[in-house]
Amino acid sequence: MSKSKVYFTRDLSAGGLKKIYEKVNENIKGKVAVKLHTGEKNGPNIIPRTWVKELLASDIPEGTIVETNTYYEGDRYTTEQHLETIKVNGWDFAPVDIMDDKGTATLPVKGGKWFKEMSVGEGMLKYDSLVALTHFKGHMMGGFGGSNKNIGIGCADGRVGKAVIHTREGSDNMWSIAEEELMERMTESTKATIDHFGENVTYVNVMRNMSVSCDCEGIHAEPVVTPNIGIIGSVDILAVDKASVDLVYSLKEEDRKALVERIESRKGLRQLSYMKELGMGSDEYELIDLDNDELVISTEEAVKDVKPWMPDNAK
């Protein structure tokens, strides 16, 4: 089997994002949903809005930013709260669709062991293509949040889909499902969505401001200590998340320690192995360096010149 192509740039800018996207957007057409994690109010680590604004203006002029409401009560629990948070965080430069505002839809889960179907925001069904534009970082329960988490949790609706992923039936603890089972349920949710879109889906992971906390923790996120790495993209969801994890593991011990501990303590690597078991992509890939004439490089070569984290790096 041929290896999947994963494109890489160290250029953390609007130009770098555009450069990566244009390598993986061949099958994006029609009405386009751009799935972002728009974050809780004033979250410090989300993808810079100016980058996304420029990308949509140049490459996805008819794109719509899509989200679903949260399962927990916070700044994005209701559509009204969510739209206010979108405005506060500066995402209101483009059309925004809270996909479960008007209701839910069910999509089949093919080959799953936990689900036969998944409940998603009904609004998703009106789109022809999906761009998963993901801030890669740690996650309190998932270990890491890559394209798989962005779609699997982010497209499941806030009341039904997210509940069956996170909560064991009859439990008073809304977070009663964790570790390997949570990774599997989340991944089955992702599979329902990407099967729906078929080849008309692509994935971009921005590896910048990678706290061990998710953007759902907003201003309460743990301080960033992991160096910025770059931006990667692929049409293969397993390859793009596997490459992101491999890049983290290729950092120096002192630079990777916090994020690796978060990934491993939550059994986050099960996301990758379960995607492979479900046939969602390949964990064999070529990392193509767009900064150096599309040379195929190792993850170690990709990160050899990264600078240790300092707050100024966030700019």
N, C-alpha and C positions, 0 to 999 in steps of 0.2 A: 504494500500500500504506500502511495506517495505521501510525503510529509505535507502537512498543512502549512500555508504561508502566514507568518505573523510579521507585520511590519513594525519597525521601531524607530523612534527619533528621540534624541535628548532635548530637542527644542520645545521647551515648555512655554508656549506662546500661542496666540491665535493662529499664527502661521504654521506652527508645528501641528496643531490640531487639524487644520485644513489639509496639510500635507498627508497625514495619516488617513483621514477620512476619504480622500480622493483615491486612495489605493484600495479601498474595500467597499466602495459604494456602487459597484457595477449593477447590482440587482435592486437598488432602491429606486422605486418608481411610484407613480400615482400619488395617492394621499398618504403622507408620511407622518408617522408618530415618532417623536423623539423622546425616548424614555430617559429622564434624568432623575437623580435624587436631588430634589430642590432644597431639602434640609429644613430643620427647625429654624425659628427666627434668629437672624444674626449669627448663624453658624459660621465659624471662621475658616473652615477648610473646604467648602464646596468649590466646584470648578468655577473659575472666574467667569462672571456673566458676560464680560466683553468678548471673551473668546467664543462663547456659544452664539452670541448675537452676530458676530462677524461670520461665523460658519453658516448660520441659517441664512443670512443675507446673501452670501455668495454661492452656497451650494444646495441649500434646502429652503428656497424662498417660500414654498407653500407648506413648510413643516409646522407641526403643532407640538408643543411641549405637553407630554401626557404624564399623569400621576394617578394614584388612587389614594383615598383617605386612609388614615392610620387605624390600627387595631387598638392602640393605647390612646388615652385621652391626653392630648397635647395641643400644639399649635396647628395641627393638620387633621384633627379628628373629624370635623364636619367640613363640608364643602365651603361654607362661609369662612370658617377659620383658615382653611387651606388656602383659599384665594387671597386672603389678607396676608398670610405668610409669604406666598408667592410674590406679592407686591413689595413687602418689606425686604425680601431677599433679592429683589431686582430682576426677577424673571419675567416681568410683565411687558417685555419688549416684543413678545410674539404671542400668538394665540395659545391659550392654555386650556386643556381639557382634563377635568377631574373625572376620570372615566367611569367611576361608580356613582356619580352624582344622580343619574337617572335610573340606576338599577344594575342588575348583574346578568351575566350570561355564563353558561357552562361550556367548557371545552373538554373533549376526551383526553384522557391520559393513557397513551398507548404503552403497554408493557410495564406499568407501575405496579408496585406491591402494596402501596398504601392507598392509592386513589384510582378510581375508574374515570373520574372527571374532576375538573377544577373550576371553581367559581371565580370569575374575573370581572372587571368593570365592563359593563355592557358597551360603553363607548368604544372599546378597542375594536369591535367588529366593523366599524366604518372605515378603518384604515387598510391600505393596501400593502404598506411596508413598515418595518420597525427598525429604528436606529437606537441601539442600546449605547448611550453615551454615559459612561460610568466613571465615577470617582472611585478608584481602587483604594481601599483602606482596610483597617481592622474592623471587627464587629463584636459587640458584647456577647452575642450568642452564636453567630455563624463563624467566628474565628477571623474570617476575612469577608469583605464585601466586594465582589467583582461583578462581571456581567451576569453570572448565574443568580446572585442575590438581587441585583437590580431588577431583573425580570421576574424571578420566582416569587419574591415578596412584593415587589413594586407594581406588578400587574394584577395580583390577586386582590379582590375587593376587600374593603376594610372591615366588614362584619362577618362574612361567611368564609371566603377564601383564606384570609389570614388566620382566622380562628382555627380552621381544621389543620393548618400547618403547625400552629404553635401550641394548641391546647388539647390535652387528652379529654375525651368525652367524659362528662361528669365531674371533672376536676374543678376545684375552686381556684387553682393556680393557673392564670392565663398563659404562663410560660412553662407549662409542665412538660412539654416535649423539648428535648435538648440533645446535644451531641450528635451521634451518628444518625439517629432517627430524624432529627430536625433537618440535617443536611439532605437526607433522602427525600423527605416531604417537600422541601423547598425546590429541589432539583426536579421532582416530578411536576411541580407547578410550572417551572420554567419550560419543561418539555411540552406541556400543553400549549403554551403560547408560541413557542418557536415552530412547533409542528403546524400550528394554524397559519403562520406566515410563510412557511416553506422556505424557498430560497430567497425570499424578499426580506431578509433580516441581516443586519451586520452589527459588529461589536467594536467599540473603542474604549479602552481603559486608560484613564489619566492617572499616572502614578506620581502624585504631588500632594504635599500636606497629608501624609499618611499616618494619621493618629491611629492608635489601637481601637479607638472609638468610632462608631458610625456617625454619619452626619445627622442621624435622628437624635443624637445627644446634644446637638447644637452647641451652645456656649459652655455646656458642662463636659464637653469632650476632653479626654486626657490630652495633655500637651504632646505635640508632635516631637518625636526623637529620631524617626527613620528618615534617612536622606531622600530627597527628591530623585527620581530615576528618569522619567520621560513619559512618552505616550506610545501605546501600542495598539494595533488594530488587526482584525482578522474577520473572515466570514465564518470561522469555526469557533464556537463558543468555548469548547473545551480547550482548544489550543490557546486562545487568548487568555483565559484564566490560568491555565497551567504555566504559560510563559510569564505571566505576572508574578505568580508565586515563585517560580524558579529565579526570577530576577531578584526578588527579596532574599531568597536563600543564598544567592551568590554575593551578597554584600559581605563586608567584613563582619566578624562576630559581634563586635561592639555596636555596629550599626543596625544589624538585623535582629538582635536579641529580643527586644520588646515585642515586635510584630510577630516573630516566629513563635514566641511563647504564647501569644494570644491565639494564633492559628492552631497550634498543637493542643493547647489546654481545652479548647472547645471542639476538638476533633474535626476542624475545618477542612482538612485534606480529603475527608470523605466526599465533599462536593465533587472533587475531581474524579475520584475512582468510580463514583456512582454515575456521573455523566458518561464515563467510558462504558460502564456496564449497560446503560440504556441506549448506547449507540448514538450519542448526541454529538460526537466529533472525535477527533484524534488527539492523543497526548504526544504524538510525534510531530514535531514542527521544525521549520527553518525560521530562524530569527533574521530578518532582512533589515540591514542598517541603511536607512534612507539618508543618513548624514554622510555616508561614505560609499557612494555609487552602488547602492543596493548589494553590498557585500554580505554574504551569509556569515554571521558571527555567533559566538557562544554567549550565554548570559553573563559569564564572567567577564568577557571582553566588553560587554555592554555597560557594565557598572564599574569598571576598573578606575574611572576617573571621577566618580561621583564625590561630591563634597559632603563632609559630615553635616548633619542638620544644624542650621542656625536660623533664628527667626527671620532674618533678612532674606533667606531663601524662599520664603513664602510669597514674596512680591512678584 
